[in-house]
Amino acid sequence: MSLSAAVLAAGATTGFLSTAAASAAGGTLNGAGSTLVAPLEAEWASAFASRTGNTVNYNPVGSGTGIAQISAGTVDFGASDAPLNPTQAAGCHNCIQIPWALSATGVGYNVPGAGRKLHLTGPLLAGIYLGQITNWSDPKIAKVNKGVHLPNLKITPVFRSDGSGDTYAFTNYLSHVSGAWKTRVGLGTSVSFPTGASGKGNSGVTAVLQGTPGSVAYIAVSYLIAHQLPAVAIQNAAGKYEYPNLANIENAAAAVKHVPGSGALSIVDPPKSAKIAYPISTFTYVIAPTTAHQLELLKLFVKFALGPGHAFGANLDFAPLPKAVVNYDKAAANRL
């Protein structure tokens, strides 16, 4: 059975989407936001159209713009890798946020001769993005990369120019592991980076990384996979260097046993007990108004994404959701 056929066949048994509900056809939903979730959302939209005859258009404009557009009511749903802050939640009237997928923000690099086994710690990443560590031959980098060729080459840190959930996850992580970062820069979907080059969206950052020898960039993992770019193994709280692979992302989320009423979750820099966790793992959210003018169609799509749509995740480095999140999602989707 093909993946598409498996996904469609799974719908009646997931508890998220009934066969009867899927018979509705002819509607169109418009969404906008996260570029991290865009590759997975494209698979969802295609399979949803095949199953139901309904169309989902999605514009990957970044989490910040997605939040602004759903708050303004110019789209039917938003998507963000950063949970709504209190001001955003107040401005998005009758909206609920549902953690509908789990992935990671990877750190890619373009360092000629370094191969694919580069290691970095959180403090080293913070030092690079603060402009304190400026060359790949720096002894502090060499210390954690025995046997790796590190050229005498300027480091160019690359960051997002648009409001981004990847920026939120990355700066949230750096704020956990570096007091200097927390004090000087802080966390958010948009921050003032002290140095480096910028790109718009994950695709823009990927292009800058590919075209700039010596660069390092935080990028959604699915984009690193699609472009066959090497990812940094980052040291976690247990002292192990881990890549953003499925098992490592899943381990980072394993400690989630309860979801607060807001739906907001942070799993960066998980505790030492998460021994193989990748430390910049993140949930990504759908932001949906309970007063949407196409509420039933929106509810149908969200349930599809949360249920059979998850069969598409593994190939794009989206990990299974923890049981507590699945249970929360079922209840939240029913509130739409």
N, C-alpha and C positions, 0 to 999 in steps of 0.2 A: 504494500500500500504506500502511495506517495505521502510526503509530509502534509501536503494540502488536504489530501483525502483523510489522513489520520486526524488532522485538526478539526475538520468539519464533522467527522464521525464522533469525535469526543464530546461534542457540545451537549448532547442529551444527558450525559452522565456526570457532568462536573458540578451540578448544583448552581452554576452561575447563569446558564442559558438554556432555556427550554426549546424543544423542537417547535412547539406551537408558536412561541413568541417570534421565532426566526422567520415565520412566513410573511411578516410585514415587509413591504417592498416599496421602492420608489422615492424614498426620502434622501435628503442630503444633509450631512453634518459638516461644519467647518471648524477646524481646531488650529491652534498655533502654540508655539513655545519651544520646549527643550529640543536641542539638536542631539543630545545623548540618546533619547528614546526614538528619534526619527527613523532609524533603520528598522526597528522592531514595529513601530507604528505603521510603516509602509507595508509590512507583511500582514499586520492585522487588517488594514484597510482592504487589501486585495482579497484576503480570504473572507472577510465579512461581506464584501460585494458579491463574491461567488455564492456565498450561502444564502444571503437575504435579498440581494438585488438593490441594496442601499449603498450610497456613495459616502465616503469619508474623505474630505480634502484636509490635508494637514500642511501647515506652513512652518518649517523649522527656523524660527526667527530668534531663538534663544529664550531661556526661561523668563528673564525679566520682561521682555516684550509680550510673551504669552500671558503672564500675569496681568499686565496692563490691558491687554485686549479683552480678556475674559471679564475683567473688572469693568471695562467700558461697555461690555455687552456687544462687541463687534464680532465675536466668534461664539460658537456653541459650547466649546470647552477649551480650557488651557492645559498646558503640560509644563511641569517644572521639576527640576531636580533639587530645588531648594523649597522647603516648606514655606508657606506664607508667614511673614512676620506679623505682629499684631496690627500694624497700620494697614498692611495689605489685606489681612483677613477682614478688617472693618470696612475696607473699601470695596471688597468683592461681596456684594450683598447676596445673602442666601446661598453662598458657595460652600461646598464641602470638598476636602482634599482627601484623596484615596491613594495610598502607596501601591501603585499597580505594577511596578516592575523593580527589579533589583540588579544593579550592575556596579560599575566602578569607573572612576576617573583614573586613567593610566598616566604614566609619565613617559613620553617617548623621547628619543634623542637621535641626533645626527652627529656622531663622533667618529670620523674616519679611523679605521683600524681598531676600534674598541670591541668589535664583535657584538654579541647579543647577551653578554653576561655582566652588564654594568650593575653595580650595587650602590645605593645611596641610603643614608639615614634621613630622618625627618629634619634634624638640625642642619645637615648639609644642604638639603633642598631649600630650607629657609635662608641659609647663608647665600646660596646662589641667587634666589629671587630678591634678597635684600641688597644685592650688589657687593657683598662682602667676600665672596669666593668667585673669582673672575676668570680662572684659567683651568682647563681640564687636567693640567699637570700639577695642580695644587696638592701638597703632601697629605692634606686631610682627606681628599678623594682617593688618593693612591693607597692610603692606609687600609681602606675597606675594599680595595680592588686588587689584591695580590695577583700578579700574573696577567693583568689586563693592560693592554697598550693604551696609555693615556697621553695623547699628543700635547705639545706646547701650542694650545689653541684657545683663543678667547671663547668664553661661554656667553651665549646669547639666550637669556631666558625669554620664552614666548608666552604671551597671555592673551586672554580674550578681550576684544574691544567692546563687545556687546554684553548686556546683562545676562549672566550665565549661571546655571546651576552647577556646572563643572567648576566655575570659579568659586562658588559657595562651598562645594565639597573640599576643594583644594585649600582654600584659605581657612576653612574650619579646621582641617587637619593641621595646617601649619600653626594655627593659633593654639592647638592642643600641645604641640611638641616644641614650640619656641616662644619663650616669653618676649623676646625682642620683636618677633613678628606680631604677636598679639597686641603689644603696646604701640608699635609704629604703624601697622597697617590694619590689622583686625580681619574680620570676616564679613562676607556679603556676596551678593551676586555681581556687584561691581565694586571694586576697590581701586585705590591709587597705587599702582605698582611702582616701586622706586626706580626700576630700570628695565630694559629689554625692548622687545618688538611685539607688536600686537597683530592679531588676525580676527576676522569676524566669523563667528560660528566655529564648530569643530572642523568644518571643511577648510575655512580660512587659516586656522591655526596649523592644520596639517600641511597646507601648502607652504606656509612660512617655514615650518620645520624641515620639510623636504628640500627647500631651496637655500637653507642657511647652514653650512657646515659649522659645527660647534654649538648648535642650538639644542635646547631642551624645552619641552612643552608638556603641559597637562592637557590631555585629550581623552574623550570618551573611548573606552576600550574597543568598541566595535569599529571605530575609525582606524585604530592601530592595526586591527586584524585585517580590515579591508585593504589597507595600503601596505601590509606586510612590514610594518615598522617595528623596530625593537622596543621593548618596554623595560623600564628600570625595575629591578627587584628592590623593594623598599623594606627596610627593617621595621618589624612590628614590635609591639610592647613585650612580646616573649623573646625578643632578640634575634628572630629569624628573618632572613631576607626572602620575601615572597613576591611572586608575580601576580598580576590580576587575572588569574585563572578561575574557572567556575568554582572549584572546591574551596579556594581561598576566599572568594567573595561570599560564598555560602557560610563559611565558618565565621566571617566577620558579623554576619547577621544572626548567627545561632543564639546569641545571648538575648535576643528580643523575645520576651515572654509575655509582654503586655504592650498594647498600643494605646496611648492616651486618646481622649475624646477628640482632640484636634487632628489626629492622624499623623502628626509630625514626629519623625524619628531621625536620630543621628547615630551612625554606627562607625564614624571615623575613629581611628586610634583605639580600637577595642582593647579590653584588658588582657593581661598575660594569659589568662585561661583560654583565650582564643588562639591556640598555639600556631595555627597555620593561616591566620587571618591576613588578608591583604588590607592594609590600613587606610586606604582611601576608597572604600566601598560606599555605595550610596543607594538609597531608594530614590525612585522618581515617581512623581505624583500626577494624577489627573485632577484638575480643578474643575468642578462641575456645579452649575447653579441648580438648585432644586426647583427653580421657577422657569427653567428653560422652555422656550416656546415649542421645542420638539423633544419634550422630556422623555416620552416613551422610547423614541428612537435613540436618544442619548443613553438612556438606561440600558437598552439592548446592546449598544456598542460597548459600553463599559463592562457589562457582564461577559460579553464575548472576549474582550481583551483579558479579563481576569481569569477566565476559564480556559476554553480551548485555544485561545490565542497564545497561551504560554508555551505551547509546544514548539513555537518558533524561536524561543529564547536562547536555547543552548548554543546554536550556531553563531549567535551574535554576542555571546558572552553575557547573557542575562541569566542569572541563577534562579533556582526555585525559591519562592517566598516561604519564610518560616510559617509554621502552623498558626501562631498567634496573629500574624498579619493576614493570612488567608481568612481566618475567622472574622477579623475586623472588617476586611474588605467585603465579605458576603453581606454583613449587616449594613455597612455603609452604602453599598450599591442598592440595597433595598429601600434606603431612605430617599433615593432620587425620585 
